[in-house]
Amino acid sequence: MEYDRIADLPLTAESISTTRLERDTSSDFTRVTTEFALEGPDGRVGRGEDVTYETDEHDALAESGLPNLTGEYTIDSFSSRLEDADLFPAGAPDREVFRNYRRWGLESAALDLALRQAGTDLASALGERYEPVRFVASTRLGDDPSTDRVDDLLEAVPELEFKLDPTPEWDARLVEALAATDAVRILDLKGQYHGTEVDVEADPELYKLVLEGFPDAVIEDPALEAETEVLFDDPDLRDRVSWDAPIHGLADVEALPWEPKWLNIKPSRFGSLESLLETIFYCRERGIRLYGGGQFELGVGRGQLQALASLYYPDSPNDVAPGAYNEPEIAGELPESPLEPPAAPLGFRWS
């Protein structure tokens, strides 16, 4: 198993610190994350990022701190330590998946530190190689949806591709205008989110509109209810469906209503490196196409997503665009796809 290649990497952590990050985003909300720094006795530092969505959870962590995680470990024994540790000492999180998000941030930092203390990078440790990463820009079109944001981005980067979130306010004219750009690769229906601010209820008319208007796009997370499930009876349409929100490990992939052709991989949802790599290789063996998903990372987490995409799904429509694409205003020269790997990578990060 791929995980075995890194499981026994040693690391020594003498201290751990946290940094609260905050930034306004193009999706009209203020994003807050926490970056972890594990420092070893040699002065090397491993970094990871907790992408928990609730600001209160980051504020509570800043006040309470983490349990003592210093010591000598392997990657696998550090992972076991996290499994037993209370990473939310101020109180249980609002959503259980936040436990995975925080654990992922710490496992990422440990891996980064272990690789740096070994003087190597993730690709070399896994016997893989970094490839240029194709990316798409993920953006919302506003409460009164228009093509303005898409048009502005295409003016800045003419070859840019997109992942968009349809809402019930979309109409045929908007779909026609977006389809005419020939730049929309993924449509995220957000029908698998429950109890979050981004939930979108099942809407058969909206589903029909986007399925017909974008005949080649990947359709992410439809809600399979009485009036919408019938739309996916066609095997060709099922082959265009991708899943994101329900996927937290291999068991979730195996529990899907049909074997998928596509999955959106958000590493933080898996919590552990072992679970992530197990799922990636399961999909590799079955020809399930993967693409990376971002969560408005503000720190090192974005580069780590890009590194994983570079190793395992570089040619897919990865939702891992550089952070400049999430800024409220388009300013300066934006990076173009594909992203080139760093000339001299080290550890588990690209930045």
C-alpha positions in Angstrom: 0.0 0.0 0.0 1.2 3.5 -0.8 0.8 4.6 2.8 3.5 2.1 3.8 6.1 4.1 2.0 5.7 7.0 4.4 4.3 5.3 7.6 7.7 4.7 9.2 9.2 8.1 8.4 10.5 9.4 11.8 9.9 12.9 13.2 10.7 14.7 16.3 8.6 17.6 17.4 9.8 19.9 20.3 7.0 22.5 20.0 3.8 23.2 18.3 2.2 26.6 17.6 -0.9 27.9 15.9 -1.5 31.0 13.8 -5.0 32.3 13.1 -5.5 33.4 9.4 -8.4 35.5 8.1 -9.4 36.9 4.7 -12.4 38.1 2.8 -13.4 35.9 -0.2 -15.0 36.2 -3.5 -18.0 34.2 -2.1 -19.0 37.1 0.2 -17.8 35.6 3.5 -14.8 36.0 5.7 -12.7 32.8 5.8 -10.8 31.9 9.0 -8.4 29.0 9.3 -5.6 27.9 11.6 -2.1 27.1 10.5 -0.1 24.6 12.6 3.7 24.7 12.9 5.5 21.7 14.4 9.1 22.5 15.1 11.9 20.0 15.6 15.1 20.3 17.6 17.0 21.0 14.4 15.0 24.1 13.7 13.0 22.6 10.8 9.3 23.3 10.8 6.4 21.3 9.4 3.2 23.1 8.6 -0.4 22.2 8.0 -3.8 23.9 8.0 -7.1 23.3 9.8 -9.9 24.3 7.4 -12.7 24.0 9.9 -15.4 26.4 8.7 -16.7 27.9 11.9 -14.8 30.9 13.0 -15.8 30.2 16.7 -13.9 26.9 16.5 -10.6 28.7 15.6 -11.1 31.4 18.2 -11.7 28.7 20.8 -8.5 26.8 19.7 -6.5 30.0 20.0 -7.6 30.3 23.6 -7.4 26.7 24.7 -4.5 25.5 22.7 -3.8 21.9 21.7 -3.0 18.9 23.9 0.7 18.1 24.2 1.8 16.5 20.9 5.5 16.9 21.2 7.8 13.9 21.2 9.4 11.3 18.9 7.2 9.5 16.4 6.8 7.9 13.1 4.1 9.2 10.8 2.0 6.2 11.7 2.4 6.6 15.5 1.7 10.3 15.3 -1.5 9.5 13.4 -2.4 7.0 16.2 -1.7 9.7 18.8 -4.1 12.1 17.0 -6.8 9.4 16.9 -6.8 9.3 20.7 -6.2 13.0 21.4 -8.9 15.5 22.2 -8.3 18.1 19.5 -11.3 20.2 20.6 -10.5 20.8 24.3 -12.8 23.8 24.4 -15.8 21.6 23.6 -17.2 19.3 20.9 -17.4 20.8 17.4 -20.7 21.7 15.8 -20.1 19.1 13.1 -18.2 15.9 13.5 -16.4 16.3 10.2 -14.5 19.2 11.8 -12.6 16.6 13.8 -11.2 15.2 10.5 -10.4 18.7 9.3 -8.3 19.4 12.4 -6.6 16.0 12.3 -5.7 16.5 8.7 -4.0 19.8 9.4 -1.9 18.2 12.1 -1.1 15.1 10.0 -0.1 17.4 7.2 2.2 19.3 9.5 3.8 16.1 10.8 4.4 14.8 7.3 5.9 18.1 6.2 8.2 18.0 9.2 9.2 14.3 8.8 10.0 14.9 5.1 12.1 18.0 5.9 14.0 16.2 8.7 14.7 13.4 6.1 15.8 16.0 3.5 13.3 14.9 0.9 9.9 15.7 -0.6 6.6 13.8 -0.8 7.0 12.8 -4.4 10.4 11.2 -3.8 9.2 9.4 -0.6 6.3 7.9 -2.5 8.3 6.9 -5.6 6.2 9.3 -7.7 6.9 12.5 -9.6 5.3 15.9 -9.6 3.5 16.9 -12.8 2.0 20.2 -13.9 -1.4 20.7 -12.4 -4.5 21.7 -14.4 -6.9 23.8 -12.4 -10.3 25.3 -12.6 -11.6 28.5 -10.9 -14.5 27.9 -8.5 -16.8 30.9 -8.2 -20.4 31.8 -7.4 -22.4 34.1 -9.6 -24.2 36.1 -6.9 -27.8 36.3 -5.5 -28.9 37.9 -8.7 -26.7 35.6 -10.9 -24.9 37.0 -13.9 -21.9 36.1 -16.0 -20.0 39.2 -14.7 -17.4 37.3 -12.6 -16.8 34.7 -15.3 -16.4 37.4 -17.9 -14.0 39.3 -15.8 -11.9 36.2 -15.1 -11.9 35.2 -18.8 -10.7 38.6 -19.8 -7.8 38.3 -17.4 -7.1 34.6 -18.2 -8.7 33.7 -21.6 -8.0 29.9 -21.3 -9.4 29.6 -17.8 -11.9 26.8 -16.9 -14.6 26.9 -14.3 -16.4 25.0 -11.5 -19.7 26.7 -10.9 -22.5 26.3 -8.3 -26.0 26.4 -9.9 -28.8 27.8 -7.9 -32.6 27.9 -8.4 -32.1 31.5 -9.6 -30.3 30.3 -12.7 -32.4 30.6 -15.9 -32.1 29.5 -19.5 -30.6 32.7 -20.7 -27.8 32.5 -18.1 -27.1 28.9 -18.9 -26.9 29.7 -22.6 -24.5 32.5 -21.9 -22.3 30.4 -19.7 -22.3 27.4 -22.1 -21.2 29.7 -24.9 -17.9 30.3 -23.1 -17.1 26.6 -23.5 -15.2 26.9 -20.2 -17.5 25.3 -17.6 -16.1 21.9 -16.6 -17.9 21.1 -13.3 -21.3 22.0 -12.0 -21.7 21.5 -8.2 -25.4 21.1 -7.3 -24.6 20.9 -3.6 -27.4 18.5 -3.0 -25.5 16.4 -0.6 -24.9 19.1 2.0 -27.2 19.1 5.0 -27.4 21.7 7.7 -24.8 24.1 6.2 -25.0 27.5 4.7 -24.4 26.2 1.2 -27.2 23.6 1.1 -29.2 23.7 -2.2 -32.5 21.8 -2.1 -33.3 19.3 -4.9 -34.8 21.1 -7.9 -35.7 19.0 -10.9 -36.1 22.0 -13.1 -32.7 23.3 -12.3 -31.2 19.8 -12.7 -32.8 19.5 -16.2 -31.6 22.9 -17.1 -27.9 22.3 -16.4 -27.9 18.7 -17.6 -29.1 19.7 -21.0 -27.3 23.1 -21.1 -23.9 21.6 -20.3 -23.9 18.1 -21.9 -20.2 17.5 -21.3 -19.8 18.9 -17.8 -19.2 16.8 -14.7 -22.3 17.1 -12.4 -21.3 17.1 -8.7 -23.4 16.0 -5.7 -27.0 15.8 -7.0 -29.6 15.1 -4.4 -31.2 11.8 -5.4 -34.8 12.3 -4.4 -38.1 11.1 -6.0 -38.2 13.9 -8.6 -34.5 14.0 -9.3 -33.3 10.5 -9.1 -35.2 9.5 -12.3 -33.1 12.0 -14.2 -30.1 9.8 -13.7 -31.6 6.6 -14.9 -29.6 7.1 -18.1 -26.1 5.3 -17.7 -24.5 8.1 -19.7 -25.7 10.7 -17.3 -24.6 8.6 -14.3 -21.1 8.5 -15.8 -21.0 12.3 -15.5 -21.9 12.4 -11.8 -19.2 13.1 -9.2 -19.5 12.9 -5.5 -17.9 15.2 -2.9 -19.7 16.0 0.4 -20.5 12.3 1.3 -16.9 11.1 0.8 -14.9 10.8 4.0 -13.2 7.4 3.3 -13.3 4.2 1.3 -16.4 3.0 3.0 -18.3 6.0 1.7 -17.1 5.3 -1.9 -18.3 1.7 -1.6 -21.7 2.9 -0.3 -22.6 5.2 -3.2 -25.7 4.3 -5.1 -23.7 3.2 -8.1 -19.9 2.8 -8.8 -18.8 6.3 -9.7 -16.8 7.5 -12.7 -15.7 10.7 -10.9 -14.9 11.8 -7.3 -13.9 15.1 -5.8 -11.1 14.5 -3.3 -10.9 16.9 -0.4 -8.1 15.5 1.7 -9.2 17.2 5.0 -12.5 15.2 4.9 -10.5 12.0 5.2 -8.7 13.1 8.4 -5.7 10.7 8.0 -3.1 10.2 5.4 -3.7 6.5 5.5 -7.5 6.9 4.7 -6.7 9.3 1.9 -4.1 7.2 0.2 -6.2 4.0 0.6 -9.1 5.7 -1.2 -7.0 7.2 -4.0 -5.5 3.8 -4.8 -8.8 2.0 -4.6 -10.0 4.5 -7.3 -6.9 4.1 -9.4 -7.4 0.3 -9.5 -11.0 0.8 -10.7 -10.5 3.6 -13.2 -12.4 6.1 -11.1 -11.3 9.6 -12.2 -10.4 12.0 -9.4 -10.0 15.7 -9.1 -8.9 17.9 -6.2 -11.2 20.1 -4.2 -10.3 23.2 -2.3 -11.8 24.8 0.8 -10.7 28.4 0.7 -7.4 27.6 2.3 -5.5 30.7 3.4 -2.1 29.2 4.2 0.0 26.2 3.4 -3.0 23.9 2.9 -3.6 25.2 -0.7 -0.1 24.2 -1.8 -0.5 20.8 -0.2 -3.7 20.2 -2.2 -1.8 21.2 -5.4 1.0 18.8 -4.5 -1.4 15.8 -4.1 -3.2 16.7 -7.4 0.2 16.9 -9.0 1.0 13.3 -7.9 -2.3 11.6 -8.5 -4.7 13.5 -10.8 -2.7 16.3 -12.5 -4.7 16.4 -15.8 -8.2 16.6 -14.1 -10.2 19.8 -13.6 -8.8 20.4 -10.2 -10.5 22.9 -8.0 -7.2 24.0 -6.5 -6.6 27.4 -8.2 -4.1 29.6 -6.5 -5.6 31.8 -3.7 -5.6 34.9 -5.9 -8.7 33.5 -7.6 -10.6 33.6 -4.3 -10.0 37.3 -3.7 -13.1 39.5 -3.9 -11.5 41.8 -6.6 -9.5 40.7 -9.6 -6.2 42.4 -9.3 -2.8 42.0 -10.9 -1.7 39.1 -13.1 -3.3 35.8 -12.3 -1.5 32.5 -12.5 -2.5 30.4 -15.5 -3.2 26.7 -15.7 -1.3 24.4 -15.5 0.7 25.1 -12.4 4.3 24.1 -12.7 5.8 22.1 -9.8 8.5 23.8 -7.7 12.0 23.4 -9.1 13.4 22.1 -5.8 10.5 20.7 -3.7 11.0 19.9 -0.1 8.6 18.5 2.5 4.9 18.4 1.9 4.2 21.8 0.4 4.5 23.8 -2.7 4.8 27.2 -1.0 
